[in-house]
């Protein structure tokens, strides 16, 4: 974590997290035994950044696989951010999923029903690092 942004490298069981200039990207696998240990520092950093900066945020989620514990944690994160008004009306969520993964697509629809912001579901050929570069570069 840095003053300017947050970056956590992707590992075998944990996703890459990149947050900078109002864009948050979580990409990869989230098959963590205790997701609270991984996501609590991310959540705290995000809350701090959102309370200090008066701007919306763009969230990009691109999971290859996510276990039940991580899904529950992600739900809590989004619920808390939206209910406590940390997220501005100008915020958006983009749920990126492998076009052949019906479970990830369905999970995206579930999350879309839970939040009240612009929410897009985007099918892609594969979840990889190129997605991150495209998001960061605004493509």
C-alpha positions in Angstrom: 0.0 0.0 0.0 1.2 3.4 -0.8 0.0 6.9 -0.1 -1.0 7.4 -3.7 -2.6 4.0 -4.4 -2.9 0.4 -3.4 -1.5 -2.6 -5.2 -1.5 -6.2 -4.1 0.0 -8.8 -6.5 -2.0 -11.7 -7.7 -1.1 -15.1 -6.2 -2.4 -18.6 -6.7 -5.4 -18.2 -4.3 -5.7 -14.4 -3.9 -6.6 -11.8 -6.5 -4.6 -8.8 -7.7 -5.9 -5.6 -6.2 -5.1 -2.3 -7.8 -6.6 1.0 -6.7 -5.4 4.3 -8.0 -7.0 7.6 -9.2 -10.5 6.4 -8.4 -10.3 3.1 -10.2 -10.3 -0.2 -8.2 -9.6 -3.4 -10.0 -9.8 -6.9 -8.4 -8.8 -9.6 -10.8 -8.1 -13.3 -10.5 -9.0 -16.0 -8.0 -10.4 -15.4 -4.6 -10.3 -18.8 -3.0 -9.1 -17.7 0.4 -9.7 -19.7 3.5 -10.1 -16.6 5.6 -11.1 -13.7 3.3 -11.4 -11.3 6.2 -7.6 -11.3 6.6 -7.1 -10.4 3.0 -9.9 -8.0 2.4 -10.0 -6.0 5.7 -6.9 -4.0 4.9 -8.2 -3.4 1.4 -11.6 -2.2 2.7 -9.9 0.0 5.3 -7.7 1.6 2.7 -10.6 2.1 0.4 -12.7 3.7 3.1 -9.9 6.1 4.0 -9.4 7.1 0.4 -13.1 7.6 -0.3 -13.5 9.7 2.8 -10.6 11.9 2.0 -11.5 12.4 -1.7 -14.7 13.9 -2.9 -15.1 11.8 -6.1 -16.8 8.7 -7.3 -15.0 5.5 -7.8 -15.0 2.9 -10.7 -14.9 -0.7 -9.5 -13.9 -3.5 -11.8 -14.3 -7.1 -10.7 -12.9 -9.9 -12.9 -12.9 -13.1 -11.0 -11.7 -16.4 -12.5 -13.1 -18.2 -9.5 -14.5 -17.0 -6.1 -15.4 -19.1 -3.1 -18.4 -18.6 -0.9 -16.4 -16.8 1.9 -15.1 -14.3 -0.6 -18.6 -13.7 -2.1 -19.9 -13.0 1.4 -17.1 -10.6 2.1 -17.6 -8.8 -1.3 -21.3 -8.4 -0.5 -20.4 -6.9 2.9 -17.9 -4.5 1.3 -20.4 -3.3 -1.3 -23.3 -3.1 1.1 -21.3 -1.1 3.7 -19.8 1.3 1.0 -23.2 2.0 -0.5 -25.3 2.1 2.7 -22.9 4.3 4.5 -22.8 6.7 1.5 -19.0 6.4 0.9 -19.8 5.8 -2.7 -20.9 8.8 -4.7 -23.7 8.7 -7.2 -21.1 9.0 -10.0 -19.6 5.6 -9.0 -19.9 2.5 -11.2 -19.2 -1.2 -11.1 -18.1 -3.3 -14.0 -18.4 -7.1 -13.6 -16.2 -8.8 -16.1 -16.6 -12.5 -16.6 -15.5 -15.3 -18.9 -18.2 -15.6 -21.5 -18.3 -19.4 -20.9 -18.7 -19.1 -17.1 -22.4 -19.0 -16.4 -21.8 -19.0 -12.6 -19.8 -15.8 -12.7 -22.4 -14.2 -15.0 -25.2 -15.1 -12.6 -23.2 -13.8 -9.6 -22.8 -10.5 -11.4 -26.6 -10.3 -11.8 -27.0 -11.0 -8.1 -24.6 -8.2 -7.2 -26.3 -5.9 -9.7 -29.6 -6.3 -7.8 -27.9 -5.4 -4.5 -26.4 -2.0 -5.4 -27.9 1.2 -6.6 -25.3 2.5 -9.1 -24.4 2.1 -12.7 -23.6 -1.6 -13.1 -22.3 -3.2 -16.3 -21.7 -6.9 -17.0 -19.1 -7.5 -19.7 -18.3 -11.0 -21.1 -14.7 -11.5 -22.3 -12.8 -14.4 -23.9 -10.6 -14.8 -20.9 -9.7 -13.2 -17.6 -6.1 -12.0 -17.8 -3.7 -9.2 -17.1 -4.5 -7.4 -20.4 -7.8 -6.5 -19.0 -6.1 -4.5 -16.3 -4.0 -2.6 -18.8 -7.1 -1.7 -20.8 -8.9 -0.5 -17.7 -6.0 1.6 -16.5 -5.5 3.1 -19.9 -9.2 3.8 -20.4 -9.7 1.5 -23.3 
